[in-house]
Amino acid sequence: MERFDKYWIGILVGALSPILFMWAYIERYELWYYLQTMQFYDHSILSKLLLCSVFPDMGLIFVFYLTNTWNLSKGILIGMMPFMIASLLVSM
């Protein structure tokens, strides 16, 4: 596990997993039509979708924290921050 304990790997995982989770969530519940027709007038839906997309990162941070891969955990946290900031900005 030591060879994967790098910041850039964590940033990459932290940035890609919310995108993949958001895509899978939208596909699973067939929200494409709803997202296109509301034209983002209701910002609470988009904000909640962005917040839900960060849940896998939180789980990964916990798992990698328990395995003492500190740099990987910090990188995931850094990669997750743009999604958290975007969610806060959309909700205001």
Salt bridges, closest charged atoms under 4 A:
none
